């Protein structure tokens, strides 16, 4: 291997000079050329753009692919210039499991047929997620990555070069200052002053040229913002389309399941019909006497008994409950309560455990459990 010894020595000398200049600046023993305020603002905006673009890029990756192992695998495939393998989304996998389970349970059974409907919906949701991930990766992630891997690397390279030119310029200023001090003591040092002045002019020219190149690149950050703004709009549009699809799929599924609830759960949501106002007096029956604690006694015999019109037999799981305190309904879905009265209560699948469905004659609504004493 052929080494250029002179060039190697020259590079080593330049590196050493820059290191000395940098160290003396940090220690406050050397002057430093400051950039103008506009240039400093450009640098600050560029750093801010880089930092936030990097954070947004990383978090968008996490949003689109929560699995860190999968992200690493995709990153390696991209670095090796190989096609990223197509992945089955979690929704698609869940849907396939449900369809396979339906085959074993029997597609004709209520459970099996429902599994098929829900499984198909999950597969559509998974397919929509796949499309959203692909669209976002192309229209949003790729431009951000191109900025970080392309434009920003170029800017960083030119900034490092500008910093080296500045160190060279300040080192030349320091040498000229020393030469002039020596010249003041002896005229024999005039050659050193001329040499130092020439080096300073060359260093100043190179610094100014590099500063102009770096400034143009930094001003290009404005066009980067415009490009990223367009990509952000495309990302939001893709996300809106995806969530609209999910909403529509779920609404369709609810309609399908709702139309079959009557066959699967014939008594699940049956409401006891209210007695007709034209009913015969013979349809009324007097229930056994039920003592009510705390009730005010009167001379009327009817005050010691509770008469309730005869209604259809309650659905399975209903119970009688005694109201402990007065309660005013907050909206039309709730039922107001009076202390010491008896009502019929039951629950429905998926209901908040702190609430029950209460019935009193032809009235029905949600009632809080804490206001009731459930009777056997």
C-alpha positions in Angstrom: 0.0 0.0 0.0 1.4 3.4 -1.1 1.3 6.0 1.6 1.7 9.7 0.9 3.8 10.6 3.9 3.7 14.4 3.3 -0.1 14.4 3.0 -0.4 12.2 6.0 1.8 14.6 8.0 0.0 17.6 6.7 -3.4 16.2 7.7 -2.1 15.2 11.1 -0.8 18.8 11.6 -4.1 20.3 10.6 -6.0 18.0 12.9 -3.7 18.9 15.8 -4.1 22.6 15.1 -7.8 22.3 15.1 -7.8 20.3 18.3 -5.6 22.9 20.0 -7.8 25.7 18.8 -11.0 23.9 19.9 -9.5 23.2 23.4 -8.3 26.8 23.9 -11.8 28.1 22.9 -13.4 25.8 25.5 -11.0 27.0 28.1 -11.6 30.7 27.2 -8.0 31.2 26.0 -8.7 31.8 22.4 -11.2 33.9 20.4 -13.9 32.3 18.4 -15.5 33.6 15.2 -19.3 34.0 15.8 -21.9 33.4 13.1 -24.5 36.1 12.5 -27.9 35.9 14.2 -29.7 34.8 11.0 -27.3 31.9 10.5 -27.7 30.8 14.1 -31.5 30.9 13.7 -31.2 28.7 10.6 -29.1 26.2 12.6 -31.5 26.1 15.5 -34.5 25.5 13.2 -32.6 22.8 11.4 -31.8 21.0 14.7 -35.4 21.3 15.8 -36.7 19.9 12.5 -34.3 17.0 12.7 -35.1 16.1 16.3 -38.9 16.2 16.0 -38.9 14.5 12.6 -36.9 11.7 14.2 -39.3 11.4 17.1 -42.4 11.5 14.9 -40.8 8.9 12.5 -40.0 6.5 15.3 -43.4 6.8 17.0 -45.2 6.4 13.7 -43.3 3.2 13.2 -44.5 2.0 16.6 -48.1 2.9 15.7 -48.0 1.0 12.4 -46.0 -2.0 13.8 -46.2 -2.3 17.6 -44.1 -5.5 17.5 -40.4 -4.4 18.0 -39.0 -7.7 16.6 -41.0 -7.2 13.4 -39.7 -3.7 13.1 -36.1 -4.9 13.4 -36.7 -7.6 10.9 -38.2 -5.1 8.4 -35.3 -2.7 9.0 -32.8 -5.5 8.2 -34.6 -6.4 5.0 -34.5 -2.8 3.9 -30.8 -2.4 4.6 -30.1 -5.6 2.6 -32.3 -4.3 -0.2 -34.6 -7.2 0.0 -38.4 -7.2 -0.2 -40.1 -7.1 3.2 -42.2 -10.2 3.6 -45.9 -9.7 3.8 -47.3 -10.2 7.3 -50.6 -11.4 8.5 -52.2 -8.7 10.7 -53.5 -9.6 14.1 -57.1 -9.0 12.9 -56.7 -11.3 10.0 -55.2 -14.0 12.3 -58.0 -13.7 14.8 -60.6 -13.9 12.0 -59.0 -17.1 10.6 -59.0 -18.7 14.1 -62.7 -17.9 14.4 -63.5 -19.4 11.0 -61.5 -22.5 11.8 -63.3 -22.8 15.2 -66.7 -22.5 13.4 -65.9 -25.5 11.3 -65.4 -27.6 14.4 -68.4 -26.3 16.3 -70.6 -26.6 13.3 -71.5 -23.7 11.0 -75.2 -24.4 11.5 -75.1 -23.9 15.3 -75.8 -20.5 16.8 -72.2 -20.2 18.1 -70.6 -21.4 14.9 -72.7 -19.1 12.6 -71.8 -16.2 14.8 -68.2 -17.1 14.8 -68.3 -17.0 11.0 -69.8 -13.5 10.9 -67.4 -12.1 13.5 -64.4 -13.9 11.9 -65.2 -12.4 8.5 -65.5 -9.0 10.0 -62.2 -9.4 11.8 -60.5 -10.4 8.5 -61.9 -7.3 6.8 -60.6 -5.2 9.7 -57.2 -6.8 9.3 -57.2 -6.1 5.6 -58.1 -2.5 6.2 -55.3 -2.2 8.7 -52.8 -3.7 6.2 -53.8 -1.2 3.5 -53.5 1.7 6.1 -50.0 0.5 7.1 -48.8 0.2 3.5 -50.3 3.6 2.5 -48.8 5.4 5.5 -45.4 3.8 5.0 -45.2 5.0 1.4 -46.8 8.5 1.8 -45.6 9.4 5.3 -42.7 7.3 6.7 -40.7 7.2 3.5 -40.4 11.0 3.0 -39.4 11.4 6.7 -36.8 8.7 6.3 -35.5 10.2 3.1 -35.0 13.5 4.9 -33.2 11.9 7.8 -31.0 9.6 5.7 -30.5 12.1 2.8 -30.9 15.8 3.3 -30.0 15.8 7.0 -26.8 13.8 6.4 -25.8 16.3 3.7 -26.5 19.2 6.1 -24.6 17.6 8.9 -21.6 16.9 6.6 -21.5 20.5 5.5 -21.9 21.8 9.0 -18.9 19.7 10.2 -16.9 21.1 7.3 -17.9 24.6 8.2 -16.9 24.1 11.7 -13.4 22.9 10.5 -13.1 25.9 8.3 -14.0 28.2 11.3 -11.3 26.5 13.4 -8.8 26.9 10.6 -9.7 30.6 10.3 -9.4 31.3 14.0 -6.1 29.4 14.2 -4.8 31.7 11.4 -6.0 34.7 13.3 -4.1 33.5 16.3 -0.9 32.9 14.3 -1.1 36.4 12.7 -1.6 37.9 16.1 1.5 36.2 17.5 3.5 37.1 14.4 2.6 40.8 14.8 3.6 40.7 18.4 7.0 39.2 17.4 7.4 41.8 14.6 7.0 44.6 17.1 10.0 43.2 18.9 12.2 42.5 15.9 11.9 43.5 12.2 13.3 40.1 11.2 9.8 38.5 11.7 8.2 40.5 8.9 8.2 37.3 6.7 6.2 35.5 9.3 3.6 38.2 9.3 3.2 38.1 5.5 2.8 34.4 5.6 0.3 34.6 8.4 -1.7 37.2 6.6 -1.8 35.1 3.4 -2.9 32.0 5.3 -5.6 34.1 7.0 -6.9 35.4 3.6 -7.1 31.9 2.3 -8.8 30.6 5.4 -11.3 33.5 5.3 -12.2 32.8 1.7 -12.7 29.1 2.3 -14.8 29.8 5.4 -17.0 32.3 3.6 -17.5 29.9 0.7 -18.5 27.0 3.1 -20.8 29.3 5.1 -22.7 30.2 1.9 -23.1 26.5 1.0 -24.3 25.6 4.5 -26.6 28.6 4.6 -28.3 27.5 1.3 -28.8 24.0 2.6 -30.3 25.3 5.9 -32.7 27.6 4.1 -33.9 24.5 2.2 -35.5 23.4 5.5 -38.5 25.5 4.6 -39.2 23.4 1.5 -38.8 20.3 3.7 -41.5 21.6 6.0 -43.8 22.1 3.0 -43.1 18.6 1.8 -43.7 17.1 5.3 -46.9 19.1 5.6 -48.3 17.5 2.4 -47.3 14.1 3.7 -49.0 14.7 7.0 -52.2 15.5 5.2 -52.0 12.2 3.3 -51.3 10.3 6.5 -54.4 11.9 8.1 -56.5 11.0 5.0 -55.3 7.4 5.1 -56.1 7.2 8.8 -59.6 8.6 8.3 -60.3 6.2 5.5 -59.1 3.3 7.7 -61.2 4.3 10.7 -64.3 4.9 8.6 -63.9 1.4 7.2 -63.6 0.0 10.6 -66.7 1.8 11.8 -68.7 0.7 8.8 -67.6 -2.9 9.2 -68.6 -2.9 12.9 -71.9 -1.3 12.2 -72.7 -4.0 9.6 -71.6 -6.7 12.0 -73.9 -5.3 14.7 -76.8 -5.3 12.3 -76.1 -8.9 11.4 -75.9 -10.0 15.0 -78.9 -8.0 16.0 -81.1 -9.6 13.4 -80.2 -13.0 14.8 -80.5 -12.2 18.5 -84.1 -13.2 18.6 -83.3 -16.7 17.4 -80.2 -17.2 19.6 -81.6 -15.5 22.8 -85.4 -15.6 22.6 -85.9 -14.3 26.2 -82.8 -12.2 26.6 -84.4 -8.8 25.9 -88.1 -9.6 26.3 -90.0 -6.8 28.1 -93.1 -7.8 30.1 -96.1 -6.2 28.4 -98.0 -3.6 30.4 -101.5 -4.5 31.4 -104.3 -3.1 29.2 -106.4 -0.4 30.7 -109.6 -2.3 29.5 -108.6 -5.4 31.4 -111.3 -7.1 33.3 -111.3 -6.7 37.1 -110.9 -10.4 37.3 -107.4 -10.2 35.9 -106.2 -8.4 39.0 -104.9 -10.5 41.9 -104.0 -9.6 45.4 -100.5 -10.8 46.4 -99.8 -12.0 50.0 -99.2 -9.4 52.6 -95.6 -8.1 52.4 -94.5 -6.3 55.5 -92.6 -3.0 54.7 -90.1 -1.9 57.3 -90.5 1.7 58.3 -93.9 2.2 56.6 -96.4 4.4 58.4 -99.3 2.5 59.7 -102.9 3.7 58.9 -106.3 2.6 59.9 -107.0 1.4 56.3 -106.5 -2.3 55.8 -105.3 -1.6 52.3 -102.2 0.1 53.8 -101.0 -3.3 55.1 -101.1 -5.1 51.8 -99.4 -4.5 48.4 -101.6 -5.0 45.3 -99.9 -5.3 41.9 -101.6 -5.9 38.6 -101.0 -9.3 37.1 -98.4 -9.3 34.4 -96.6 -11.9 32.3 -94.2 -14.2 34.2 -90.8 -12.4 34.6 -87.8 -13.4 32.6 -85.3 -15.9 34.0 -83.0 -14.3 36.5 -85.4 -11.6 37.7 -85.6 -10.9 41.5 -87.6 -8.7 43.8 -85.8 -5.8 45.4 -86.7 -3.4 48.1 -85.7 0.3 47.6 -83.7 1.7 50.5 -83.6 5.4 49.5 -85.4 7.8 47.2 -83.6 8.2 43.8 -84.3 10.7 41.0 -83.6 9.5 37.5 -80.8 11.4 35.8 -82.1 10.8 32.2 -84.8 8.8 30.4 -82.8 5.6 30.5 -83.1 5.5 34.3 -86.1 4.9 36.6 -86.9 7.0 39.7 -87.3 5.2 43.0 -89.2 5.7 46.2 -87.9 4.4 49.5 -89.5 1.2 50.8 -91.2 0.3 47.5 -90.7 -3.2 45.9 -89.6 -3.5 42.3 -88.5 -6.3 39.9 -84.9 -6.2 38.8 -82.7 -8.1 36.4 -79.5 -7.7 34.4 -78.6 -8.0 30.8 -75.3 -9.2 29.2 -72.6 -6.5 29.1 -74.4 -4.2 31.6 -72.4 -2.2 34.2 -72.4 -4.4 37.4 -73.3 -1.3 39.4 -76.7 -1.0 37.7 -79.7 -3.3 37.2 -82.8 -3.0 35.0 -85.8 -2.2 37.2 -89.5 -2.7 36.4 -92.5 -1.2 38.2 -95.8 -1.9 36.3 -95.4 -0.4 32.9 -92.3 1.6 33.9 -88.8 0.3 33.2 -85.3 1.7 33.4 -81.8 1.5 34.9 -81.5 1.6 38.7 -78.4 1.8 40.9 -77.6 -1.4 42.9 -76.5 0.6 46.0 -80.1 1.9 46.4 -81.5 -1.6 46.6 -81.8 -4.6 49.0 -82.1 -7.7 46.9 -84.7 -10.2 48.2 -84.5 -13.9 47.7 
